[in-house]
Amino acid sequence: MTRQRALVAGLMLAGAAIISLIVWQPRSDRPRTLTGYVEGEPLYFAAPVAGTVKSVAVVRGQDVATGQALFVIDPAQVRAQVDQASAEAAAAAAQADDARKGQRPSELAVFEANIAAADARARDARADLRRIEPLVRQGWHAPSRLDDVKAAADAAEAQARSARKQRDTAALGARADQVRVADARVAQARAAVTGANARLSDLSPVAPQAARVEEVYFHPGEWAPANQPILSLLPDARIKVRFFVPERALSAYRVGRVVRFACDGCASGLTARIDFVAPRPEFTPPVIYSREARDRLVYLVEARPTVRLNPGQPVDVEPLR
């Protein structure tokens, strides 16, 4: 019995030693490969107005180049808005031009005729003044008659000057404030044309950069609601490698540094440049951190790969030192 008890005690001590080695092994002996995956940020393309999908120029999985047409929404409604805005802009421009012009030649001829009539009356009044003035000095007429003739001559002269002022005013056009109002209406109408043309171009967008067609949500003949994505593109520049770094190693990961990674079926020696390090950790428990808890604390890091990858691929990242 004593020998059996000694054997059991020895086995228990050996097991405790093995467990302690496993639990308290140095951190450097733990796996150093960081796990992660490939993530893509697609671009979604929609129309600002509802309408029928006239055509879709791409298919799912297709590579598109910068400037390549994607789809077309029925432009009839928006084209009518463009035509209306263009007509309103033309009308506003014509009104602004008219405000700068004087009255028509036929209207100015009426003022010229009024000037001629006023000048004739002024000449008659001056002639009466020249004829009456010596007769009054000779005593043939009373002095009051001379006053009446002088007043008539002055009135005729004033009417002639007034007629000329009216003719000059008619030739000037509208007042400066009215001209500015007309110019403002022209600018407003032209802005409406620009907005309508922009909405028209939004009905047939093009690819802003080289990308893959990730998904097509609507097909020709279907009715697409306003602002509902018609298709999505996945540019290579928006594909990234996401992996998680232990808290103890976070200081080595900075924006701009290059990491090496591998994935199943990929070429060897792949690299990616870090462009984001999360400011907050993942899976943080609301307790005071013990040393064991900090071992489970990780931070998200994102890096842009130099090759095309497919979202969802798992990757293994070599840790930085």
C-alpha contacts under 8 A as a table, 3 or more apart, distances in Angstrom:
res1	aa1	res2	aa2	distance
1	M	4	Q	5.08
1	M	5	R	6.11
2	T	5	R	5.11
2	T	6	A	6.19
3	R	6	A	5.09
3	R	7	L	6.22
4	Q	7	L	5.00
4	Q	8	V	6.24
5	R	8	V	5.17
5	R	9	A	6.12
6	A	9	A	5.09
6	A	10	G	6.07
7	L	10	G	5.05
7	L	11	L	6.24
8	V	11	L	5.12
8	V	12	M	6.18
9	A	12	M	5.09
9	A	13	L	6.19
10	G	13	L	5.15
10	G	14	A	6.20
11	L	14	A	5.05
11	L	15	G	6.16
12	M	15	G	5.12
12	M	16	A	6.16
13	L	16	A	5.10
13	L	17	A	6.18
14	A	17	A	5.08
14	A	18	I	6.26
15	G	18	I	5.08
15	G	19	I	6.13
16	A	19	I	5.09
16	A	20	S	6.05
17	A	20	S	5.11
17	A	21	L	6.19
18	I	21	L	5.11
18	I	22	I	6.29
19	I	22	I	5.07
19	I	23	V	6.10
20	S	23	V	5.10
20	S	24	W	5.71
20	S	25	Q	7.80
21	L	24	W	5.33
21	L	25	Q	5.34
22	I	25	Q	5.47
25	Q	29	D	6.93
26	P	29	D	5.71
26	P	30	R	7.54
27	R	30	R	5.50
28	S	31	P	7.95
28	S	32	R	7.82
32	R	318	E	7.38
32	R	319	P	6.55
33	T	316	D	6.15
33	T	317	V	5.86
33	T	318	E	5.49
33	T	319	P	6.36
34	L	243	F	6.72
34	L	244	F	6.60
34	L	245	V	6.82
34	L	316	D	5.64
34	L	317	V	4.94
34	L	318	E	6.38
34	L	319	P	6.50
35	T	243	F	5.75
35	T	244	F	6.68
35	T	314	P	7.47
35	T	315	V	6.08
35	T	316	D	4.92
35	T	317	V	6.27
36	G	241	V	7.03
36	G	242	R	5.37
36	G	243	F	3.84
36	G	244	F	6.52
36	G	314	P	5.82
36	G	315	V	5.15
36	G	316	D	6.25
36	G	317	V	7.27
37	Y	241	V	5.89
37	Y	242	R	5.47
37	Y	243	F	6.47
37	Y	311	P	7.63
37	Y	312	G	5.97
37	Y	313	Q	5.40
37	Y	314	P	4.13
37	Y	315	V	5.12
38	V	239	I	7.12
38	V	240	K	5.81
38	V	241	V	4.61
38	V	242	R	6.07
38	V	309	L	7.15
38	V	310	N	6.70
38	V	311	P	4.74
38	V	312	G	5.18
38	V	313	Q	5.22
38	V	314	P	6.45
38	V	315	V	7.16
39	E	239	I	5.86
39	E	240	K	5.37
39	E	241	V	6.15
39	E	242	R	6.66
39	E	310	N	7.93
39	E	311	P	4.77
39	E	312	G	6.20
40	G	234	L	6.87
40	G	238	R	5.91
40	G	239	I	4.40
40	G	240	K	6.31
40	G	310	N	7.91
40	G	311	P	5.43
41	E	234	L	6.62
41	E	238	R	5.36
41	E	239	I	6.41
42	P	214	E	7.53
42	P	232	S	6.10
42	P	233	L	5.40
42	P	234	L	4.47
42	P	235	P	7.07
42	P	238	R	7.16
43	L	232	S	5.35
43	L	233	L	5.08
43	L	234	L	6.24
43	L	235	P	7.85
44	Y	229	P	5.71
44	Y	230	I	7.57
44	Y	231	L	6.14
44	Y	232	S	4.41
44	Y	233	L	6.58
45	F	205	P	7.75
45	F	229	P	5.16
45	F	230	I	5.90
45	F	231	L	5.73
45	F	232	S	6.07
46	A	226	A	7.40
46	A	227	N	5.15
46	A	228	Q	5.37
46	A	229	P	4.24
46	A	230	I	5.32
46	A	231	L	7.41
47	A	50	A	7.04
47	A	73	I	7.36
47	A	202	D	6.02
47	A	203	L	5.52
47	A	226	A	5.86
47	A	227	N	5.38
47	A	228	Q	7.01
47	A	229	P	7.53
47	A	230	I	7.78
48	P	199	R	7.00
48	P	202	D	6.98
48	P	203	L	7.54
48	P	226	A	5.24
48	P	227	N	5.20
49	V	225	P	7.06
49	V	226	A	4.34
49	V	227	N	6.83
50	A	223	W	7.40
50	A	224	A	5.69
50	A	225	P	4.43
50	A	226	A	4.13
50	A	227	N	7.69
51	G	73	I	6.00
51	G	74	D	5.88
51	G	223	W	5.66
51	G	224	A	5.60
51	G	225	P	6.71
51	G	226	A	7.54
52	T	73	I	5.72
52	T	74	D	5.46
52	T	220	P	7.58
52	T	221	G	5.94
52	T	222	E	5.68
52	T	223	W	4.43
52	T	224	A	6.05
53	V	56	V	7.51
53	V	71	F	7.59
53	V	72	V	6.14
53	V	73	I	4.59
53	V	74	D	6.25
53	V	218	F	7.37
53	V	219	H	6.54
53	V	220	P	4.87
53	V	221	G	5.39
53	V	222	E	5.61
53	V	223	W	6.23
53	V	224	A	6.64
54	K	71	F	7.63
54	K	72	V	5.43
54	K	73	I	5.30
54	K	74	D	5.60
54	K	220	P	5.27
54	K	221	G	6.17
55	S	71	F	5.52
55	S	72	V	5.30
55	S	73	I	7.25
55	S	219	H	7.27
55	S	220	P	4.95
55	S	221	G	7.84
56	V	59	V	7.80
56	V	70	L	6.10
56	V	71	F	4.22
56	V	72	V	6.55
56	V	219	H	6.51
56	V	220	P	6.33
57	A	69	A	6.44
57	A	70	L	5.13
57	A	71	F	5.53
58	V	62	Q	6.64
58	V	64	V	7.96
58	V	70	L	6.04
58	V	71	F	7.67
58	V	213	V	7.42
59	V	62	Q	5.69
59	V	213	V	6.76
59	V	215	E	7.97
59	V	216	V	6.90
60	R	212	R	7.99
60	R	213	V	5.10
60	R	214	E	5.75
60	R	215	E	5.29
60	R	216	V	6.04
61	G	212	R	5.90
61	G	213	V	4.97
61	G	214	E	5.83
61	G	215	E	7.54
62	Q	212	R	5.59
62	Q	213	V	5.31
63	D	210	A	7.34
63	D	211	A	5.82
63	D	212	R	4.49
63	D	213	V	6.41
64	V	68	Q	6.34
64	V	207	A	7.10
64	V	210	A	5.63
64	V	211	A	5.54
64	V	212	R	6.11
64	V	213	V	7.28
65	A	68	Q	5.58
65	A	207	A	6.80
65	A	209	Q	6.33
65	A	210	A	4.44
65	A	211	A	6.80
66	T	206	V	7.56
66	T	207	A	5.27
66	T	208	P	5.43
66	T	209	Q	4.23
66	T	210	A	5.02
67	G	206	V	5.05
67	G	207	A	5.00
67	G	208	P	6.06
67	G	209	Q	7.10
68	Q	206	V	5.15
68	Q	207	A	5.35
69	A	204	S	7.03
69	A	205	P	6.26
69	A	206	V	4.36
69	A	207	A	6.54
70	L	204	S	6.95
70	L	205	P	6.07
70	L	206	V	5.44
70	L	207	A	6.73
71	F	203	L	7.76
71	F	204	S	5.55
71	F	205	P	6.67
71	F	206	V	7.96
72	V	75	P	7.96
72	V	203	L	5.62
72	V	204	S	4.44
72	V	205	P	7.50
73	I	203	L	5.10
73	I	204	S	6.53
74	D	77	Q	7.67
74	D	203	L	7.50
75	P	78	V	5.43
75	P	79	R	5.75
75	P	200	L	6.63
75	P	203	L	6.72
76	A	79	R	5.17
76	A	80	A	6.25
77	Q	80	A	5.29
77	Q	81	Q	6.59
78	V	81	Q	4.94
78	V	82	V	6.29
78	V	196	A	6.93
78	V	199	R	6.98
78	V	200	L	5.86
79	R	82	V	4.91
79	R	83	D	6.25
79	R	196	A	7.85
79	R	200	L	6.61
80	A	83	D	5.06
80	A	84	Q	6.18
81	Q	84	Q	5.06
81	Q	85	A	6.09
81	Q	196	A	6.34
82	V	85	A	5.13
82	V	86	S	6.06
82	V	193	V	6.05
82	V	196	A	5.07
82	V	197	N	6.21
82	V	200	L	7.91
83	D	86	S	5.07
83	D	87	A	6.20
84	Q	87	A	5.18
84	Q	88	E	6.26
85	A	88	E	5.10
85	A	89	A	6.14
85	A	189	A	6.59
85	A	190	R	7.64
85	A	192	A	5.92
85	A	193	V	5.04
85	A	196	A	7.31
86	S	89	A	5.05
86	S	90	A	6.22
86	S	189	A	7.65
86	S	190	R	7.49
86	S	193	V	5.74
87	A	90	A	5.09
87	A	91	A	6.23
88	E	91	A	5.07
88	E	92	A	6.15
88	E	189	A	6.16
89	A	92	A	5.10
89	A	93	A	6.15
89	A	186	V	5.99
89	A	189	A	4.54
89	A	190	R	5.57
89	A	193	V	7.42
90	A	93	A	5.11
90	A	94	A	6.20
91	A	94	A	5.12
91	A	95	Q	6.26
92	A	95	Q	5.11
92	A	96	A	6.22
92	A	182	A	6.95
92	A	183	D	7.96
92	A	185	R	6.07
92	A	186	V	4.98
92	A	189	A	7.03
93	A	96	A	5.05
93	A	97	D	6.24
93	A	182	A	7.83
93	A	183	D	7.61
93	A	186	V	5.50
94	A	97	D	5.11
94	A	98	D	6.11
95	Q	98	D	4.98
95	Q	99	A	6.10
95	Q	182	A	6.64
96	A	99	A	5.08
96	A	100	R	6.63
96	A	179	V	6.42
96	A	182	A	4.82
96	A	183	D	5.89
96	A	186	V	7.36
97	D	100	R	5.32
97	D	101	K	6.64
98	D	101	K	5.18
98	D	102	G	7.89
98	D	173	G	7.82
99	A	102	G	7.79
99	A	173	G	5.80
99	A	174	A	5.04
99	A	178	Q	7.30
99	A	179	V	5.82
99	A	182	A	7.39
100	R	172	L	7.55
100	R	173	G	5.17
100	R	174	A	6.11
100	R	179	V	6.66
101	K	171	A	7.32
101	K	172	L	6.70
101	K	173	G	4.71
101	K	174	A	7.46
102	G	170	A	5.58
102	G	171	A	4.06
102	G	172	L	5.01
102	G	173	G	3.99
102	G	174	A	7.59
103	Q	107	E	6.02
103	Q	108	L	6.36
103	Q	170	A	5.69
103	Q	171	A	5.92
103	Q	173	G	6.79
104	R	107	E	5.18
104	R	108	L	6.23
105	P	108	L	4.96
105	P	109	A	6.07
106	S	109	A	5.01
106	S	110	V	6.74
107	E	110	V	5.36
107	E	111	F	6.98
108	L	111	F	5.15
108	L	112	E	6.34
108	L	167	R	6.58
108	L	170	A	7.06
108	L	171	A	7.35
109	A	112	E	4.91
109	A	113	A	6.17
110	V	113	A	5.07
110	V	114	N	6.30
111	F	114	N	4.97
111	F	115	I	6.21
111	F	163	A	6.79
111	F	164	R	7.68
111	F	166	Q	7.08
111	F	167	R	5.30
112	E	115	I	5.01
112	E	116	A	6.24
112	E	164	R	7.90
112	E	167	R	6.93
113	A	116	A	5.03
113	A	117	A	6.24
114	N	117	A	5.12
114	N	118	A	6.12
114	N	163	A	6.20
115	I	118	A	5.07
115	I	119	D	6.03
115	I	160	A	5.84
115	I	163	A	5.11
115	I	164	R	6.07
116	A	119	D	5.09
116	A	120	A	6.19
117	A	120	A	5.07
117	A	121	R	6.31
118	A	121	R	5.15
118	A	122	A	6.13
118	A	156	A	6.55
118	A	157	E	7.62
118	A	159	Q	5.91
118	A	160	A	4.57
118	A	163	A	7.16
119	D	122	A	4.96
119	D	123	R	6.14
119	D	156	A	7.57
119	D	157	E	7.44
119	D	160	A	5.50
120	A	123	R	5.08
120	A	124	D	6.25
121	R	124	D	5.06
121	R	125	A	6.13
121	R	156	A	5.87
122	A	125	A	5.04
122	A	126	R	6.18
122	A	153	A	6.06
122	A	154	D	8.00
122	A	155	A	7.95
122	A	156	A	4.43
122	A	157	E	5.33
122	A	160	A	7.10
123	R	126	R	5.12
123	R	127	A	6.10
124	D	127	A	5.02
124	D	128	D	6.20
125	A	128	D	5.11
125	A	129	L	6.22
125	A	149	V	7.00
125	A	150	K	7.93
125	A	152	A	6.12
125	A	153	A	4.48
125	A	156	A	6.75
126	R	129	L	4.94
126	R	130	R	6.23
126	R	153	A	5.58
127	A	130	R	5.14
127	A	131	R	6.22
128	D	131	R	5.08
128	D	132	I	5.96
128	D	149	V	6.65
129	L	132	I	5.28
129	L	133	E	5.81
129	L	146	L	7.25
129	L	149	V	5.55
129	L	150	K	6.22
129	L	153	A	7.16
130	R	133	E	5.59
130	R	134	P	7.33
131	R	134	P	6.56
131	R	135	L	7.12
132	I	135	L	5.21
132	I	136	V	6.20
132	I	141	H	7.72
132	I	145	R	7.82
132	I	146	L	6.45
132	I	149	V	7.61
133	E	136	V	5.30
133	E	137	R	6.53
133	E	146	L	6.14
134	P	137	R	5.04
134	P	138	Q	6.21
135	L	138	Q	5.01
135	L	139	G	6.20
135	L	140	W	5.18
135	L	141	H	6.05
136	V	139	G	4.98
136	V	140	W	5.57
136	V	141	H	4.67
136	V	142	A	6.07
136	V	143	P	6.06
136	V	145	R	7.75
136	V	146	L	6.73
137	R	140	W	7.63
138	Q	141	H	7.88
139	G	142	A	6.82
141	H	145	R	6.48
141	H	146	L	7.92
142	A	145	R	5.56
142	A	146	L	7.32
143	P	146	L	5.26
143	P	147	D	6.61
144	S	147	D	5.01
144	S	148	D	6.32
145	R	148	D	5.12
145	R	149	V	6.33
146	L	149	V	5.15
146	L	150	K	6.15
147	D	150	K	5.15
147	D	151	A	6.14
148	D	151	A	5.15
148	D	152	A	6.19
149	V	152	A	5.05
149	V	153	A	6.18
150	K	153	A	5.07
150	K	154	D	6.19
151	A	154	D	5.14
151	A	155	A	6.14
152	A	155	A	5.10
152	A	156	A	6.17
153	A	156	A	5.13
153	A	157	E	6.25
154	D	157	E	5.13
154	D	158	A	6.22
155	A	158	A	5.06
155	A	159	Q	6.21
156	A	159	Q	5.12
156	A	160	A	6.28
157	E	160	A	5.12
157	E	161	R	6.34
158	A	161	R	5.12
158	A	162	S	6.12
159	Q	162	S	4.99
159	Q	163	A	6.13
160	A	163	A	5.16
160	A	164	R	6.46
161	R	164	R	5.19
161	R	165	K	6.32
162	S	165	K	5.09
162	S	166	Q	6.23
163	A	166	Q	5.18
163	A	167	R	6.31
164	R	167	R	5.03
164	R	168	D	6.22
165	K	168	D	5.06
165	K	169	T	6.10
166	Q	169	T	5.13
166	Q	170	A	6.14
167	R	170	A	5.20
167	R	171	A	6.41
168	D	171	A	5.20
168	D	172	L	6.53
169	T	172	L	5.26
169	T	173	G	7.28
170	A	173	G	6.23
174	A	178	Q	6.09
174	A	179	V	6.41
175	R	178	Q	5.29
175	R	179	V	6.35
176	A	179	V	5.03
176	A	180	R	6.29
177	D	180	R	5.12
177	D	181	V	6.28
178	Q	181	V	5.03
178	Q	182	A	6.22
179	V	182	A	5.06
179	V	183	D	6.22
180	R	183	D	5.00
180	R	184	A	6.15
181	V	184	A	5.09
181	V	185	R	6.35
182	A	185	R	5.14
182	A	186	V	6.40
183	D	186	V	5.01
183	D	187	A	6.36
184	A	187	A	5.10
184	A	188	Q	6.19
185	R	188	Q	5.02
185	R	189	A	6.12
186	V	189	A	5.14
186	V	190	R	6.15
187	A	190	R	5.14
187	A	191	A	6.15
188	Q	191	A	5.15
188	Q	192	A	6.38
189	A	192	A	5.08
189	A	193	V	6.43
190	R	193	V	4.96
190	R	194	T	6.29
191	A	194	T	5.01
191	A	195	G	6.21
192	A	195	G	5.10
192	A	196	A	6.13
193	V	196	A	5.11
193	V	197	N	6.14
194	T	197	N	5.17
194	T	198	A	6.17
195	G	198	A	5.03
195	G	199	R	6.31
196	A	199	R	5.14
196	A	200	L	6.22
197	N	200	L	4.89
197	N	201	S	6.22
198	A	201	S	5.13
198	A	202	D	6.23
199	R	202	D	5.00
199	R	203	L	6.69
200	L	203	L	5.43
200	L	204	S	7.51
201	S	204	S	5.57
201	S	205	P	6.52
202	D	205	P	5.40
207	A	210	A	7.06
207	A	211	A	7.81
209	Q	235	P	6.99
210	A	235	P	6.08
210	A	236	D	7.55
211	A	233	L	6.01
211	A	234	L	5.34
211	A	235	P	3.90
211	A	236	D	6.10
212	R	233	L	5.54
212	R	234	L	5.14
212	R	235	P	6.16
212	R	236	D	7.88
213	V	216	V	7.54
213	V	231	L	7.55
213	V	232	S	6.14
213	V	233	L	4.57
213	V	234	L	6.29
214	E	231	L	7.64
214	E	232	S	5.55
214	E	233	L	5.25
214	E	234	L	5.90
215	E	231	L	5.57
215	E	232	S	5.38
215	E	233	L	7.26
216	V	219	H	7.47
216	V	230	I	6.27
216	V	231	L	4.29
216	V	232	S	6.64
217	Y	229	P	7.05
217	Y	230	I	5.22
217	Y	231	L	5.45
218	F	222	E	6.39
218	F	224	A	7.07
218	F	230	I	5.36
218	F	231	L	7.23
219	H	222	E	5.85
224	A	228	Q	6.66
224	A	230	I	7.44
225	P	228	Q	5.55
229	P	232	S	7.22
234	L	238	R	6.82
234	L	239	I	7.65
235	P	238	R	5.43
235	P	239	I	7.10
236	D	239	I	5.47
236	D	308	R	6.18
237	A	240	K	8.00
237	A	304	R	7.47
238	R	304	R	7.92
239	I	304	R	6.64
239	I	305	P	7.37
239	I	308	R	7.75
239	I	309	L	7.28
239	I	311	P	7.32
240	K	302	E	6.32
240	K	303	A	5.47
240	K	304	R	4.62
240	K	305	P	6.11
241	V	272	A	7.43
241	V	302	E	5.63
241	V	303	A	5.15
241	V	304	R	6.22
241	V	305	P	6.66
241	V	315	V	7.80
242	R	300	L	6.94
242	R	301	V	5.79
242	R	302	E	4.62
242	R	303	A	6.61
243	F	300	L	5.97
243	F	301	V	5.55
243	F	302	E	6.69
243	F	317	V	7.48
244	F	298	V	5.78
244	F	299	Y	5.33
244	F	300	L	4.68
244	F	301	V	5.97
245	V	249	A	6.63
245	V	250	L	6.15
245	V	298	V	5.17
245	V	299	Y	5.17
245	V	300	L	6.52
245	V	301	V	7.04
246	P	249	A	5.53
246	P	250	L	6.32
246	P	295	D	6.95
246	P	296	R	7.18
246	P	297	L	5.94
246	P	298	V	4.33
246	P	299	Y	6.45
247	E	250	L	5.26
247	E	281	P	7.97
247	E	294	R	6.80
247	E	295	D	7.14
247	E	296	R	7.99
247	E	297	L	5.49
247	E	298	V	5.25
247	E	299	Y	6.64
248	R	251	S	7.61
248	R	294	R	7.87
248	R	295	D	7.59
249	A	252	A	6.02
249	A	253	Y	7.70
249	A	321	R	7.94
250	L	253	Y	5.57
250	L	299	Y	7.35
251	S	254	R	7.37
252	A	320	L	6.07
252	A	321	R	5.93
253	Y	257	R	6.95
253	Y	274	I	7.79
253	Y	277	V	7.46
253	Y	320	L	7.01
254	R	257	R	5.87
254	R	274	I	6.87
254	R	276	F	7.95
254	R	277	V	7.00
255	V	273	R	7.67
255	V	274	I	4.95
255	V	275	D	4.83
255	V	276	F	5.94
255	V	277	V	6.94
256	G	273	R	5.79
256	G	274	I	5.20
256	G	275	D	6.08
257	R	273	R	5.70
257	R	274	I	5.54
258	V	271	T	6.52
258	V	272	A	5.56
258	V	273	R	4.39
258	V	274	I	6.15
259	V	271	T	5.55
259	V	272	A	5.48
259	V	273	R	6.39
259	V	274	I	7.38
259	V	317	V	7.01
259	V	318	E	6.72
259	V	319	P	7.51
259	V	320	L	7.00
260	R	269	G	6.63
260	R	270	L	5.70
260	R	271	T	4.40
260	R	272	A	6.53
260	R	317	V	5.91
260	R	318	E	5.60
261	F	269	G	7.16
261	F	270	L	5.60
261	F	271	T	6.01
261	F	272	A	7.66
261	F	315	V	6.49
261	F	316	D	5.40
261	F	317	V	4.16
261	F	318	E	5.89
262	A	266	C	6.83
262	A	267	A	7.78
262	A	268	S	6.65
262	A	269	G	7.29
262	A	270	L	6.34
262	A	315	V	5.60
262	A	316	D	5.27
262	A	317	V	6.54
263	C	266	C	5.44
263	C	313	Q	7.19
263	C	314	P	6.32
263	C	315	V	4.66
263	C	316	D	6.37
264	D	314	P	7.75
264	D	315	V	7.66
267	A	270	L	6.83
270	L	305	P	7.60
270	L	306	T	7.42
270	L	307	V	7.69
271	T	305	P	5.95
271	T	306	T	6.35
272	A	303	A	5.36
272	A	304	R	4.98
272	A	305	P	3.95
272	A	306	T	5.96
273	R	303	A	4.90
273	R	304	R	5.19
273	R	305	P	6.53
274	I	277	V	7.67
274	I	301	V	7.19
274	I	302	E	5.80
274	I	303	A	3.89
274	I	304	R	6.40
275	D	302	E	6.08
275	D	303	A	5.43
275	D	304	R	6.96
276	F	301	V	5.80
276	F	302	E	5.11
276	F	303	A	6.86
277	V	299	Y	7.37
277	V	300	L	6.18
277	V	301	V	4.57
277	V	302	E	6.48
278	A	281	P	7.01
278	A	299	Y	6.00
278	A	300	L	5.23
278	A	301	V	6.15
279	P	299	Y	7.78
280	R	299	Y	6.75
281	P	284	T	6.34
281	P	297	L	6.54
281	P	298	V	5.59
281	P	299	Y	4.61
281	P	300	L	7.14
282	E	297	L	6.60
282	E	298	V	5.62
282	E	299	Y	5.84
282	E	300	L	7.24
283	F	297	L	6.73
283	F	298	V	7.54
284	T	297	L	6.60
289	Y	292	E	7.83
289	Y	293	A	5.51
289	Y	294	R	6.06
290	S	293	A	5.09
290	S	294	R	6.29
291	R	294	R	5.22
291	R	295	D	6.57
292	E	295	D	5.24
292	E	296	R	7.15
293	A	296	R	5.45
293	A	297	L	6.77
294	R	297	L	4.99
305	P	308	R	7.41
309	L	313	Q	7.65
310	N	313	Q	6.10
